[in-house]
Amino acid sequence: MNRLALTLYSAAFSIMLLLTPALRAETGAEAWLRYARLDGNASRTYQNFPAKAVVLGDSALLRSAREELFCGISGMLTKSLHIEPNLPPDAAVVLGAFPSVQKIIPGLHPPADLGEDAFWLTNARVHGVRHLIITAQNDRGVLYGVFSLLSKIAQHQPVFGLNELQQPYARVRWIDQWDNLDGTIERGYAGRSIFFENGAVRADLGRAADYARLLASVGINGCAINNVNADPRLLRDDFLPQLARVAKIFRLWGVQLAISVDLASPKTGAGLDTFDPADPRVAAWWRNKVEQIYAAIPDFGGLVIKADSEDRLGPSFYGRTQADAANVLARPLQSRGGIVFYRAFVYNHHLDWRDAKNDRAKAAYDYFHPLDGKFENNVIIQIKHGPIDFQTREPVSPLFSGLEHTNQAIELQITQEYTGQQRHLCFLIPMWKEVLDFDLRANDKHSPVMDAVAGTTFHRPAGGFVGVANLGLDDNWLAHPLAMANLYGFARLAWNPNLSVSNIAQEWTTLTFGSDPQVVKTISSMLLSSWHTYESYTGPLGAQTLTDILGSHYGPGIESSEENGWGQWHRADHNGIGMDRTVASGTGFVGQYWPQAAQMYESLATTPDELLLFFHHVPYTYLLHNGKTVLQHIYDSHYEGAQATADYVRQWQTLRSRIDDQRYAAVLTRLEYQAGHAIVWRDAICNWFLRTSGIPDALGRVGRHPSRFEAEDMQLTDYSPVEVIPWENASAGQAIECRSSQPCTATFKPNLAAGRYRIDTQYFDLNDGEAKFRLYVLNQSGSRLVDEWTANDHLPSAKIGGDTSTRHCTFAVLLAPQDEVRIEGIPDRSDHAALDYVEISSVLDPTGMRRTRSHAANAPRTRFSKKANPRIGCSHSSNQ
Ligand code: GCV
């Protein structure tokens, strides 16, 4: 581009930005219920939307439905609905359960039976006037119908002439939260609990009320609010009234309250000397407790149990079975309609890793399959989607086809414990969809997981979907503004697992960011590729997430899986990698599937590449179906994955001014961080496999970083070198840290031709201090400060390593051949301003229009202020 063209281009771009109307700043608190005003064209489509509403009934749920309708219509169509006691002579929206609607419109008949929670959106002509009808078998269905109608309007879909009956796929569509009574959340990444603080239910349950509304809007009908590693205090007599406060709020939105309980509760502080489920005193204790709960909460949903797992006590303590334990709780709940969700996550984490036949993956089936048919009818076995633990890629749990006479539900993890902890973009719906679509071939018949859990495959009375969400007090609920797509998508699949993944992505994007086609296209495409991207740089081919399984479950930690009893082994050694789980030569896990699925996994030839290392141990030179060796695939996928994250940054930047600045900046900060951390992952894994296998990368990338300047090789003042453990989590295994009370410096001479360069500084951001960094360019005329930033992110470690390694990018720095670059580190508390390396690359973008400073340094923090938790939606005065 010549200079004139460049100037014109810059001017045009600036004018375009000036002309673009500023978009209202948004925190993300409203999630997909923004009800943003429709623009001219779209609102004209709805100009004939009725101005009146008739609500047939006065239950709390119908009041919520009415207020939601008013809120949505006034927000999107700037129209105030008038409430009418009877059907008016002009068009109205009619809300009510079907019998009451039929009373005033006798000729109306739904196209099929309206089951529990199903709704019917239709229209009916009365005396020549067409009314819009939202009806259902129960009031909760009417509420769901209202949300569905509003969602259609927000997506500019037609609502006149509708005749749509929506039936939920399964009765159970629940959320689990892992909140602790002290206000922390196990595996929660978005602030403190919206339910608890200081050992009690919070005084202000405003956010809990907003949460219930969000859940109802996508058809979720139950929520267990506390950690499955349950605190027995929750069952104390004085706690029940506090739980009743939460239930009251949930009730307004048709969300049933449930709690997780500790099976040892009868003994722990409750006066008994046993919790043996076969002891009549224990049964009486639970009976009494359940009665107390129902006295306080008449519509209580049920109890969630984690037992004999990860140091939680269970029935094995007394030589009893999981069925004995489940049933003793289920019996008193039965007459009240309550459910026991008994988790199949029962396993021994002290397995002998030297025994090649041991396999944690077998545990759930081994414990529960022999008990099939021995559980009460109101017990649901809650099964994690894979046999290990929410890894980036696992096969489906064979237990889904191993329980033919027992209810079951699938447990999916919305909170991104192993998938980037809401710092990395990872849209999980494609993964869940693959799981739900998987054909178990039970009894040699078509039997997708979605049907097994919904109860249709084996004709069970109950079953469904449970998502572990762990939303927190952060304004935008899940910290990463794009992570809410996972909650939305979970609920949409729980409602209808046959929905297409791309439709879900587009729906969520439109509802959350508006209908600008470029926005919808760009964000949906980023979402849809993001799971594969994450997988490709954190553990491809079914090796599971190669993360630090003994600590944070976040950064790379390849060897942490091995030589311990946790059983997340990948068995990588000098020659090869993978767990042999075949019947012929391995652990025999494959034999837990029905024959057709088992045959596929038993054979190397038919095992899909993406699960190869889950089922087989192979040499690094083994050829995949795609023609590459295993090791070359590992190298390539990590480079491709890291590159894809850099591309996400560029894709997102095309949306500037099409999205409000606040959310634009919050997402950009996260994507830039991810792009840096993907390089940490890439290098750790590739270097580890290079050293372990001795086989070089055919493309010569691994271990070669010509534009990298190692911190330990720089000229150091007060900084000192430090070994990083494990070695692969720092470039060349070393870093430098500043143990002095004064600033330390590291200086080097890049010796580059004159030009503009991008300087990436790789440093460690520890979570118990806020070190500062300054970047200078030095030459004869003095020193020039070109950038500065604070290491104030909240990463999950106080150690130098893969969790804390962070990249800061400084764009378009002018360098001359004799210039030196200096980093000054100013330590703070235990954060010793540690540095790994600096990488310098030439700036390809000649326009100079890119930022000269990294956004990461200047963008607003993504963890928003907690001082005033924003309430969302319209004021539901009657509901507060
Ligand atoms: C609530 C994994 C997680 C634990 C979690 C457990 C479970 O092991 O790391 O934090 O505990 O699963 O699902 O019970």
Residues whose N, C-alpha, C, O or C-beta is under 5 A from the ligand:
A	BS01	GCV	E186 R187 V228 N229
